[in-house]
Amino acid sequence: MGKKIKVTQKQFKNVVNEAIGFRLPSYPTETVEEIDSLLEVMAGPITDLRKNKSFQDDDPVIQRIYQLVTEGGELHVKVQELIDLLESLDDIQKQPLGFKTYGS
Protein backbone atom coordinates (compact mmCIF):
# COMPACT_ATOMS: atom_id res chain seq x y z
CA MET A 1 0.00 0.00 0.00
CA GLY A 2 0.99 3.60 -0.56
CA LYS A 3 1.83 6.26 1.93
CA LYS A 4 -1.14 7.74 3.81
CA ILE A 5 -1.63 11.47 3.59
CA LYS A 6 -3.59 13.34 6.23
CA VAL A 7 -6.06 15.83 4.78
CA THR A 8 -8.05 18.35 6.77
CA GLN A 9 -11.80 18.46 6.38
CA LYS A 10 -11.53 21.83 4.62
CA GLN A 11 -8.93 20.47 2.16
CA PHE A 12 -11.11 17.43 1.52
CA LYS A 13 -14.17 19.62 0.88
CA ASN A 14 -12.17 21.76 -1.59
CA VAL A 15 -10.93 18.67 -3.44
CA VAL A 16 -14.45 17.21 -3.63
CA ASN A 17 -15.91 20.53 -4.83
CA GLU A 18 -13.24 20.84 -7.52
CA ALA A 19 -13.77 17.23 -8.59
CA ILE A 20 -17.49 17.78 -9.12
CA GLY A 21 -16.94 21.08 -10.89
CA PHE A 22 -17.42 23.63 -8.15
CA ARG A 23 -14.54 26.03 -7.89
CA LEU A 24 -14.29 28.01 -4.72
CA PRO A 25 -13.17 31.52 -5.65
CA SER A 26 -10.82 33.52 -3.54
CA TYR A 27 -12.69 36.78 -3.90
CA PRO A 28 -9.98 39.08 -2.51
CA THR A 29 -7.29 37.68 -4.83
CA GLU A 30 -9.47 37.26 -7.89
CA THR A 31 -11.05 40.70 -7.46
CA VAL A 32 -7.64 42.40 -7.47
CA GLU A 33 -6.64 40.37 -10.54
CA GLU A 34 -9.83 41.38 -12.37
CA ILE A 35 -9.36 45.07 -11.49
CA ASP A 36 -5.79 44.85 -12.80
CA SER A 37 -7.05 43.24 -16.03
CA LEU A 38 -9.67 45.96 -16.45
CA LEU A 39 -7.05 48.67 -15.92
CA GLU A 40 -4.78 47.06 -18.50
CA VAL A 41 -7.60 47.07 -21.05
CA MET A 42 -8.51 50.65 -20.29
CA ALA A 43 -4.93 51.89 -20.27
CA GLY A 44 -3.83 49.87 -23.30
CA PRO A 45 -6.28 48.95 -26.05
CA ILE A 46 -8.87 51.63 -25.31
CA THR A 47 -6.22 54.35 -25.24
CA ASP A 48 -4.67 53.05 -28.47
CA LEU A 49 -8.04 52.81 -30.20
CA ARG A 50 -8.94 56.32 -29.06
CA LYS A 51 -5.73 57.66 -30.62
CA ASN A 52 -5.94 55.64 -33.84
CA LYS A 53 -9.62 55.73 -34.76
CA SER A 54 -11.53 58.47 -36.52
CA PHE A 55 -14.28 60.23 -34.61
CA GLN A 56 -15.30 62.38 -37.59
CA ASP A 57 -18.68 61.08 -38.68
CA ASP A 58 -21.84 61.43 -36.67
CA ASP A 59 -22.70 57.75 -37.02
CA PRO A 60 -24.56 55.41 -34.64
CA VAL A 61 -21.32 53.85 -33.33
CA ILE A 62 -20.02 57.21 -32.13
CA GLN A 63 -23.41 58.06 -30.65
CA ARG A 64 -23.38 54.77 -28.72
CA ILE A 65 -19.86 55.37 -27.46
CA TYR A 66 -20.99 58.80 -26.28
CA GLN A 67 -23.98 57.27 -24.49
CA LEU A 68 -21.64 54.91 -22.66
CA VAL A 69 -18.97 57.38 -21.57
CA THR A 70 -20.86 60.63 -21.01
CA GLU A 71 -21.38 61.67 -17.40
CA GLY A 72 -24.43 59.73 -16.29
CA GLY A 73 -24.00 57.28 -19.17
CA GLU A 74 -24.14 53.53 -18.62
CA LEU A 75 -20.39 52.95 -18.44
CA HIS A 76 -19.76 56.16 -16.53
CA VAL A 77 -22.34 55.14 -13.91
CA LYS A 78 -20.79 51.66 -13.53
CA VAL A 79 -17.27 53.07 -13.25
CA GLN A 80 -18.46 55.52 -10.61
CA GLU A 81 -20.11 52.64 -8.74
CA LEU A 82 -16.79 50.75 -8.87
CA ILE A 83 -14.94 53.81 -7.56
CA ASP A 84 -17.46 54.26 -4.75
CA LEU A 85 -17.16 50.59 -3.75
CA LEU A 86 -13.35 50.73 -3.81
CA GLU A 87 -13.38 53.89 -1.71
CA SER A 88 -15.60 52.17 0.87
CA LEU A 89 -12.93 49.52 1.56
CA ASP A 90 -10.54 49.92 4.46
CA ASP A 91 -7.13 51.39 3.70
CA ILE A 92 -4.09 49.14 3.80
CA GLN A 93 -2.48 49.51 7.18
CA LYS A 94 1.11 50.56 6.65
CA GLN A 95 3.60 49.84 9.35
CA PRO A 96 5.83 52.75 10.30
CA LEU A 97 9.42 52.38 9.20
CA GLY A 98 12.07 52.82 11.80
CA PHE A 99 14.50 51.14 14.08
CA LYS A 100 13.91 49.88 17.55
CA THR A 101 16.54 50.86 20.03
CA TYR A 102 17.04 49.01 23.21
CA GLY A 103 18.49 50.62 26.28
CA SER A 104 21.38 49.01 28.09
N, CA, C and O atoms as a GROMACS GRO file, in nm:
protein
  416
    1MET      N    1   0.082  -0.119   0.000
    1MET     CA    2   0.000   0.000   0.000
    1MET      C    3   0.086   0.124   0.000
    1MET      O    4   0.202   0.122   0.042
    2GLY      N    5   0.027   0.234  -0.049
    2GLY     CA    6   0.099   0.360  -0.056
    2GLY      C    7   0.101   0.432   0.077
    2GLY      O    8   0.040   0.390   0.175
    3LYS      N    9   0.171   0.540   0.076
    3LYS     CA   10   0.183   0.626   0.193
    3LYS      C   11   0.050   0.696   0.221
    3LYS      O   12  -0.016   0.741   0.127
    4LYS      N   13   0.010   0.705   0.345
    4LYS     CA   14  -0.114   0.774   0.381
    4LYS      C   15  -0.086   0.923   0.400
    4LYS      O   16   0.013   0.962   0.462
    5ILE      N   17  -0.176   1.002   0.346
    5ILE     CA   18  -0.163   1.147   0.359
    5ILE      C   19  -0.282   1.197   0.441
    5ILE      O   20  -0.397   1.163   0.413
    6LYS      N   21  -0.252   1.277   0.542
    6LYS     CA   22  -0.359   1.334   0.623
    6LYS      C   23  -0.410   1.461   0.556
    6LYS      O   24  -0.332   1.549   0.518
    7VAL      N   25  -0.541   1.469   0.542
    7VAL     CA   26  -0.606   1.583   0.478
    7VAL      C   27  -0.707   1.640   0.576
    7VAL      O   28  -0.783   1.566   0.639
    8THR      N   29  -0.706   1.773   0.589
    8THR     CA   30  -0.805   1.835   0.677
    8THR      C   31  -0.942   1.829   0.612
    8THR      O   32  -0.954   1.805   0.492
    9GLN      N   33  -1.044   1.849   0.691
    9GLN     CA   34  -1.180   1.846   0.638
    9GLN      C   35  -1.199   1.956   0.533
    9GLN      O   36  -1.265   1.934   0.432
   10LYS      N   37  -1.142   2.073   0.557
   10LYS     CA   38  -1.153   2.183   0.462
   10LYS      C   39  -1.084   2.147   0.330
   10LYS      O   40  -1.139   2.172   0.223
   11GLN      N   41  -0.965   2.090   0.337
   11GLN     CA   42  -0.893   2.047   0.216
   11GLN      C   43  -0.974   1.942   0.141
   11GLN      O   44  -0.984   1.947   0.018
   12PHE      N   45  -1.030   1.848   0.214
   12PHE     CA   46  -1.111   1.743   0.152
   12PHE      C   47  -1.233   1.803   0.081
   12PHE      O   48  -1.265   1.764  -0.032
   13LYS      N   49  -1.300   1.897   0.147
   13LYS     CA   50  -1.416   1.962   0.088
   13LYS      C   51  -1.378   2.036  -0.040
   13LYS      O   52  -1.451   2.030  -0.139
   14ASN      N   53  -1.264   2.105  -0.039
   14ASN     CA   54  -1.218   2.176  -0.159
   14ASN      C   55  -1.188   2.079  -0.273
   14ASN      O   56  -1.222   2.106  -0.388
   15VAL      N   57  -1.125   1.967  -0.241
   15VAL     CA   58  -1.093   1.867  -0.344
   15VAL      C   59  -1.222   1.809  -0.402
   15VAL      O   60  -1.234   1.795  -0.524
   16VAL      N   61  -1.317   1.777  -0.317
   16VAL     CA   62  -1.445   1.721  -0.363
   16VAL      C   63  -1.518   1.824  -0.450
   16VAL      O   64  -1.568   1.789  -0.557
   17ASN      N   65  -1.523   1.948  -0.405
   17ASN     CA   66  -1.591   2.053  -0.483
   17ASN      C   67  -1.525   2.072  -0.619
   17ASN      O   68  -1.595   2.089  -0.720
   18GLU      N   69  -1.393   2.070  -0.624
   18GLU     CA   70  -1.324   2.084  -0.752
   18GLU      C   71  -1.352   1.963  -0.842
   18GLU      O   72  -1.370   1.978  -0.962
   19ALA      N   73  -1.355   1.845  -0.782
   19ALA     CA   74  -1.377   1.723  -0.859
   19ALA      C   75  -1.516   1.721  -0.923
   19ALA      O   76  -1.533   1.668  -1.033
   20ILE      N   77  -1.615   1.779  -0.855
   20ILE     CA   78  -1.749   1.778  -0.912
   20ILE      C   79  -1.779   1.907  -0.990
   20ILE      O   80  -1.891   1.929  -1.035
   21GLY      N   81  -1.678   1.991  -1.004
   21GLY     CA   82  -1.694   2.108  -1.089
   21GLY      C   83  -1.721   2.238  -1.018
   21GLY      O   84  -1.740   2.341  -1.084
   22PHE      N   85  -1.723   2.238  -0.888
   22PHE     CA   86  -1.742   2.363  -0.815
   22PHE      C   87  -1.605   2.418  -0.780
   22PHE      O   88  -1.524   2.351  -0.716
   23ARG      N   89  -1.580   2.538  -0.821
   23ARG     CA   90  -1.454   2.603  -0.789
   23ARG      C   91  -1.483   2.709  -0.684
   23ARG      O   92  -1.572   2.792  -0.702
   24LEU      N   93  -1.409   2.705  -0.579
   24LEU     CA   94  -1.429   2.802  -0.472
   24LEU      C   95  -1.340   2.923  -0.498
   24LEU      O   96  -1.218   2.913  -0.486
   25PRO      N   97  -1.399   3.036  -0.534
   25PRO     CA   98  -1.317   3.152  -0.566
   25PRO      C   99  -1.257   3.215  -0.440
   25PRO      O  100  -1.317   3.213  -0.333
   26SER      N  101  -1.142   3.270  -0.458
   26SER     CA  102  -1.082   3.352  -0.354
   26SER      C  103  -1.113   3.495  -0.394
   26SER      O  104  -1.039   3.557  -0.470
   27TYR      N  105  -1.223   3.548  -0.344
   27TYR     CA  106  -1.269   3.678  -0.390
   27TYR      C  107  -1.167   3.790  -0.373
   27TYR      O  108  -1.152   3.871  -0.465
   28PRO      N  109  -1.096   3.800  -0.260
   28PRO     CA  110  -0.997   3.908  -0.251
   28PRO      C  111  -0.891   3.900  -0.361
   28PRO      O  112  -0.862   4.001  -0.426
   29THR      N  113  -0.834   3.784  -0.382
   29THR     CA  114  -0.729   3.768  -0.483
   29THR      C  115  -0.783   3.787  -0.623
   29THR      O  116  -0.726   3.862  -0.702
   30GLU      N  117  -0.892   3.719  -0.654
   30GLU     CA  118  -0.947   3.726  -0.789
   30GLU      C  119  -1.002   3.866  -0.822
   30GLU      O  120  -0.996   3.908  -0.937
   31THR      N  121  -1.054   3.936  -0.723
   31THR     CA  122  -1.105   4.070  -0.746
   31THR      C  123  -0.992   4.164  -0.785
   31THR      O  124  -1.006   4.242  -0.880
   32VAL      N  125  -0.880   4.157  -0.714
   32VAL     CA  126  -0.764   4.240  -0.747
   32VAL      C  127  -0.713   4.206  -0.887
   32VAL      O  128  -0.678   4.296  -0.963
   33GLU      N  129  -0.709   4.078  -0.920
   33GLU     CA  130  -0.664   4.037  -1.054
   33GLU      C  131  -0.757   4.092  -1.162
   33GLU      O  132  -0.711   4.137  -1.267
   34GLU      N  133  -0.888   4.088  -1.138
   34GLU     CA  134  -0.983   4.138  -1.237
   34GLU      C  135  -0.974   4.289  -1.252
   34GLU      O  136  -0.985   4.341  -1.363
   35ILE      N  137  -0.954   4.361  -1.142
   35ILE     CA  138  -0.936   4.507  -1.149
   35ILE      C  139  -0.811   4.538  -1.231
   35ILE      O  140  -0.812   4.626  -1.316
   36ASP      N  141  -0.702   4.465  -1.204
   36ASP     CA  142  -0.579   4.485  -1.280
   36ASP      C  143  -0.600   4.459  -1.428
   36ASP      O  144  -0.549   4.533  -1.512
   37SER      N  145  -0.675   4.354  -1.462
   37SER     CA  146  -0.705   4.324  -1.602
   37SER      C  147  -0.786   4.436  -1.667
   37SER      O  148  -0.760   4.476  -1.780
   38LEU      N  149  -0.885   4.487  -1.594
   38LEU     CA  150  -0.967   4.596  -1.645
   38LEU      C  151  -0.881   4.720  -1.670
   38LEU      O  152  -0.895   4.786  -1.773
   39LEU      N  153  -0.793   4.750  -1.577
   39LEU     CA  154  -0.705   4.867  -1.592
   39LEU      C  155  -0.612   4.852  -1.712
   39LEU      O  156  -0.584   4.949  -1.782
   40GLU      N  157  -0.563   4.730  -1.734
   40GLU     CA  158  -0.478   4.706  -1.850
   40GLU      C  159  -0.554   4.731  -1.979
   40GLU      O  160  -0.500   4.791  -2.072
   41VAL      N  161  -0.679   4.686  -1.986
   41VAL     CA  162  -0.760   4.706  -2.105
   41VAL      C  163  -0.788   4.855  -2.125
   41VAL      O  164  -0.780   4.906  -2.236
   42MET      N  165  -0.820   4.924  -2.017
   42MET     CA  166  -0.851   5.065  -2.029
   42MET      C  167  -0.727   5.147  -2.064
   42MET      O  168  -0.733   5.239  -2.145
   43ALA      N  169  -0.615   5.112  -2.003
   43ALA     CA  170  -0.493   5.188  -2.027
   43ALA      C  171  -0.429   5.153  -2.161
   43ALA      O  172  -0.362   5.237  -2.221
   44GLY      N  173  -0.448   5.031  -2.207
   44GLY     CA  174  -0.383   4.987  -2.330
   44GLY      C  175  -0.471   5.000  -2.451
   44GLY      O  176  -0.468   5.103  -2.519
   45PRO      N  177  -0.549   4.897  -2.481
   45PRO     CA  178  -0.628   4.895  -2.605
   45PRO      C  179  -0.724   5.012  -2.620
   45PRO      O  180  -0.735   5.067  -2.730
   46ILE      N  181  -0.792   5.052  -2.516
   46ILE     CA  182  -0.887   5.163  -2.530
   46ILE      C  183  -0.813   5.292  -2.561
   46ILE      O  184  -0.858   5.370  -2.645
   47THR      N  185  -0.701   5.316  -2.496
   47THR     CA  186  -0.622   5.435  -2.524
   47THR      C  187  -0.570   5.432  -2.667
   47THR      O  188  -0.576   5.533  -2.738
   48ASP      N  189  -0.518   5.317  -2.710
   48ASP     CA  190  -0.467   5.305  -2.847
   48ASP      C  191  -0.578   5.326  -2.949
   48ASP      O  192  -0.558   5.398  -3.048
   49LEU      N  193  -0.692   5.265  -2.927
   49LEU     CA  194  -0.804   5.281  -3.020
   49LEU      C  195  -0.850   5.426  -3.025
   49LEU      O  196  -0.880   5.478  -3.132
   50ARG      N  197  -0.854   5.491  -2.911
   50ARG     CA  198  -0.894   5.632  -2.906
   50ARG      C  199  -0.801   5.718  -2.991
   50ARG      O  200  -0.845   5.811  -3.058
   51LYS      N  201  -0.672   5.687  -2.987
   51LYS     CA  202  -0.573   5.766  -3.061
   51LYS      C  203  -0.573   5.733  -3.210
   51LYS      O  204  -0.540   5.818  -3.292
   52ASN      N  205  -0.610   5.610  -3.246
   52ASN     CA  206  -0.594   5.564  -3.384
   52ASN      C  207  -0.723   5.555  -3.465
   52ASN      O  208  -0.719   5.523  -3.584
   53LYS      N  209  -0.834   5.582  -3.405
   53LYS     CA  210  -0.962   5.573  -3.476
   53LYS      C  211  -1.018   5.713  -3.504
   53LYS      O  212  -0.992   5.808  -3.432
   54SER      N  213  -1.094   5.721  -3.611
   54SER     CA  214  -1.153   5.847  -3.652
   54SER      C  215  -1.286   5.868  -3.582
   54SER      O  216  -1.372   5.780  -3.582
   55PHE      N  217  -1.302   5.984  -3.524
   55PHE     CA  218  -1.428   6.023  -3.461
   55PHE      C  219  -1.490   6.138  -3.540
   55PHE      O  220  -1.543   6.232  -3.481
   56GLN      N  221  -1.484   6.129  -3.671
   56GLN     CA  222  -1.530   6.238  -3.759
   56GLN      C  223  -1.680   6.232  -3.787
   56GLN      O  224  -1.749   6.334  -3.775
   57ASP      N  225  -1.728   6.118  -3.824
   57ASP     CA  226  -1.868   6.108  -3.868
   57ASP      C  227  -1.962   6.099  -3.749
   57ASP      O  228  -1.927   6.048  -3.643
   58ASP      N  229  -2.082   6.149  -3.770
   58ASP     CA  230  -2.184   6.143  -3.667
   58ASP      C  231  -2.267   6.016  -3.687
   58ASP      O  232  -2.387   6.022  -3.714
   59ASP      N  233  -2.199   5.901  -3.675
   59ASP     CA  234  -2.270   5.775  -3.702
   59ASP      C  235  -2.317   5.710  -3.572
   59ASP      O  236  -2.280   5.754  -3.463
   60PRO      N  237  -2.399   5.606  -3.583
   60PRO     CA  238  -2.456   5.541  -3.464
   60PRO      C  239  -2.350   5.484  -3.368
   60PRO      O  240  -2.372   5.481  -3.247
   61VAL      N  241  -2.238   5.440  -3.421
   61VAL     CA  242  -2.132   5.385  -3.333
   61VAL      C  243  -2.080   5.494  -3.241
   61VAL      O  244  -2.064   5.472  -3.121
   62ILE      N  245  -2.052   5.610  -3.295
   62ILE     CA  246  -2.002   5.721  -3.213
   62ILE      C  247  -2.108   5.767  -3.114
   62ILE      O  248  -2.076   5.800  -3.000
   63GLN      N  249  -2.232   5.770  -3.157
   63GLN     CA  250  -2.341   5.806  -3.065
   63GLN      C  251  -2.349   5.708  -2.949
   63GLN      O  252  -2.370   5.748  -2.834
   64ARG      N  253  -2.332   5.579  -2.978
   64ARG     CA  254  -2.338   5.477  -2.872
   64ARG      C  255  -2.220   5.490  -2.777
   64ARG      O  256  -2.237   5.478  -2.655
   65ILE      N  257  -2.103   5.516  -2.832
   65ILE     CA  258  -1.986   5.537  -2.746
   65ILE      C  259  -2.011   5.655  -2.653
   65ILE      O  260  -1.982   5.649  -2.534
   66TYR      N  261  -2.067   5.762  -2.709
   66TYR     CA  262  -2.099   5.880  -2.628
   66TYR      C  263  -2.197   5.845  -2.517
   66TYR      O  264  -2.179   5.887  -2.402
   67GLN      N  265  -2.299   5.767  -2.550
   67GLN     CA  266  -2.398   5.727  -2.449
   67GLN      C  267  -2.332   5.648  -2.336
   67GLN      O  268  -2.375   5.658  -2.221
   68LEU      N  269  -2.232   5.571  -2.368
   68LEU     CA  270  -2.164   5.491  -2.266
   68LEU      C  271  -2.076   5.576  -2.175
   68LEU      O  272  -2.076   5.557  -2.054
   69VAL      N  273  -2.001   5.669  -2.234
   69VAL     CA  274  -1.897   5.738  -2.157
   69VAL      C  275  -1.936   5.874  -2.102
   69VAL      O  276  -1.867   5.927  -2.015
   70THR      N  277  -2.046   5.932  -2.151
   70THR     CA  278  -2.086   6.063  -2.101
   70THR      C  279  -2.120   6.055  -1.952
   70THR      O  280  -2.161   5.950  -1.903
   71GLU      N  281  -2.103   6.166  -1.882
   71GLU     CA  282  -2.138   6.167  -1.740
   71GLU      C  283  -2.284   6.129  -1.725
   71GLU      O  284  -2.372   6.192  -1.784
   72GLY      N  285  -2.308   6.026  -1.645
   72GLY     CA  286  -2.443   5.973  -1.629
   72GLY      C  287  -2.475   5.862  -1.727
   72GLY      O  288  -2.580   5.800  -1.719
   73GLY      N  289  -2.383   5.837  -1.821
   73GLY     CA  290  -2.400   5.728  -1.917
   73GLY      C  291  -2.380   5.593  -1.850
   73GLY      O  292  -2.332   5.586  -1.736
   74GLU      N  293  -2.418   5.487  -1.921
   74GLU     CA  294  -2.414   5.353  -1.862
   74GLU      C  295  -2.277   5.315  -1.807
   74GLU      O  296  -2.266   5.270  -1.693
   75LEU      N  297  -2.173   5.332  -1.887
   75LEU     CA  298  -2.039   5.295  -1.844
   75LEU      C  299  -1.989   5.389  -1.735
   75LEU      O  300  -1.926   5.347  -1.638
   76HIS      N  301  -2.018   5.517  -1.753
   76HIS     CA  302  -1.977   5.616  -1.653
   76HIS      C  303  -2.038   5.584  -1.517
   76HIS      O  304  -1.970   5.592  -1.415
   77VAL      N  305  -2.165   5.548  -1.516
   77VAL     CA  306  -2.234   5.514  -1.391
   77VAL      C  307  -2.170   5.392  -1.326
   77VAL      O  308  -2.147   5.390  -1.205
   78LYS      N  309  -2.140   5.289  -1.406
   78LYS     CA  310  -2.079   5.166  -1.353
   78LYS      C  311  -1.939   5.192  -1.300
   78LYS      O  312  -1.901   5.139  -1.196
   79VAL      N  313  -1.862   5.274  -1.372
   79VAL     CA  314  -1.727   5.306  -1.325
   79VAL      C  315  -1.735   5.384  -1.195
   79VAL      O  316  -1.656   5.361  -1.103
   80GLN      N  317  -1.829   5.477  -1.185
   80GLN     CA  318  -1.846   5.552  -1.061
   80GLN      C  319  -1.887   5.459  -0.947
   80GLN      O  320  -1.841   5.476  -0.834
   81GLU      N  321  -1.973   5.362  -0.976
   81GLU     CA  322  -2.011   5.264  -0.874
   81GLU      C  323  -1.888   5.187  -0.827
   81GLU      O  324  -1.870   5.164  -0.707
   82LEU      N  325  -1.802   5.146  -0.922
   82LEU     CA  326  -1.679   5.075  -0.887
   82LEU      C  327  -1.590   5.162  -0.800
   82LEU      O  328  -1.536   5.115  -0.700
   83ILE      N  329  -1.574   5.289  -0.836
   83ILE     CA  330  -1.494   5.381  -0.756
   83ILE      C  331  -1.551   5.395  -0.616
   83ILE      O  332  -1.477   5.390  -0.518
   84ASP      N  333  -1.682   5.412  -0.606
   84ASP     CA  334  -1.746   5.426  -0.475
   84ASP      C  335  -1.725   5.302  -0.389
   84ASP      O  336  -1.698   5.312  -0.269
   85LEU      N  337  -1.737   5.184  -0.450
   85LEU     CA  338  -1.716   5.059  -0.375
   85LEU      C  339  -1.570   5.047  -0.330
   85LEU      O  340  -1.544   5.009  -0.216
   86LEU      N  341  -1.477   5.079  -0.418
   86LEU     CA  342  -1.335   5.073  -0.381
   86LEU      C  343  -1.304   5.170  -0.269
   86LEU      O  344  -1.228   5.138  -0.177
   87GLU      N  345  -1.362   5.291  -0.275
   87GLU     CA  346  -1.338   5.389  -0.171
   87GLU      C  347  -1.396   5.345  -0.036
   87GLU      O  348  -1.347   5.388   0.068
   88SER      N  349  -1.498   5.261  -0.038
   88SER     CA  350  -1.560   5.217   0.088
   88SER      C  351  -1.476   5.111   0.161
   88SER      O  352  -1.501   5.084   0.278
   89LEU      N  353  -1.379   5.053   0.093
   89LEU     CA  354  -1.293   4.952   0.156
   89LEU      C  355  -1.197   5.018   0.254
   89LEU      O  356  -1.163   5.135   0.239
   90ASP      N  357  -1.153   4.942   0.352
   90ASP     CA  358  -1.054   4.992   0.446
   90ASP      C  359  -0.921   5.013   0.376
   90ASP      O  360  -0.886   4.941   0.282
   91ASP      N  361  -0.847   5.114   0.422
   91ASP     CA  362  -0.713   5.139   0.370
   91ASP      C  363  -0.617   5.030   0.417
   91ASP      O  364  -0.638   4.970   0.523
   92ILE      N  365  -0.514   5.007   0.339
   92ILE     CA  366  -0.409   4.914   0.380
   92ILE      C  367  -0.335   4.977   0.496
   92ILE      O  368  -0.293   5.093   0.489
   93GLN      N  369  -0.319   4.901   0.602
   93GLN     CA  370  -0.248   4.951   0.718
   93GLN      C  371  -0.098   4.940   0.695
   93GLN      O  372  -0.043   4.831   0.685
   94LYS      N  373  -0.034   5.055   0.688
   94LYS     CA  374   0.111   5.056   0.665
   94LYS      C  375   0.181   5.066   0.799
   94LYS      O  376   0.144   5.144   0.887
   95GLN      N  377   0.282   4.983   0.813
   95GLN     CA  378   0.360   4.984   0.935
   95GLN      C  379   0.465   5.095   0.926
   95GLN      O  380   0.528   5.113   0.822
   96PRO      N  381   0.483   5.169   1.033
   96PRO     CA  382   0.583   5.275   1.030
   96PRO      C  383   0.723   5.215   1.015
   96PRO      O  384   0.754   5.111   1.073
   97LEU      N  385   0.804   5.281   0.936
   97LEU     CA  386   0.942   5.238   0.920
   97LEU      C  387   1.026   5.302   1.029
   97LEU      O  388   1.005   5.418   1.066
   98GLY      N  389   1.119   5.228   1.078
   98GLY     CA  390   1.207   5.282   1.180
   98GLY      C  391   1.287   5.172   1.244
   98GLY      O  392   1.275   5.055   1.208
   99PHE      N  393   1.366   5.208   1.337
   99PHE     CA  394   1.450   5.114   1.408
   99PHE      C  395   1.412   5.115   1.555
   99PHE      O  396   1.384   5.220   1.613
  100LYS      N  397   1.413   4.997   1.611
  100LYS     CA  398   1.391   4.988   1.755
  100LYS      C  399   1.526   4.998   1.822
  100LYS      O  400   1.624   4.935   1.780
  101THR      N  401   1.530   5.076   1.926
  101THR     CA  402   1.654   5.086   2.003
  101THR      C  403   1.626   5.034   2.141
  101THR      O  404   1.523   5.061   2.202
  102TYR      N  405   1.718   4.960   2.187
  102TYR     CA  406   1.704   4.901   2.320
  102TYR      C  407   1.806   4.964   2.413
  102TYR      O  408   1.923   4.978   2.379
  103GLY      N  409   1.759   5.002   2.529
  103GLY     CA  410   1.849   5.062   2.628
  103GLY      C  411   1.937   4.956   2.692
  103GLY      O  412   1.905   4.837   2.689
  104SER      N  413   2.046   4.999   2.747
  104SER     CA  414   2.138   4.902   2.809
  104SER      C  415   2.115   4.890   2.956
  104SER      O  416   2.183   4.813   3.024
   0.00000   0.00000   0.00000
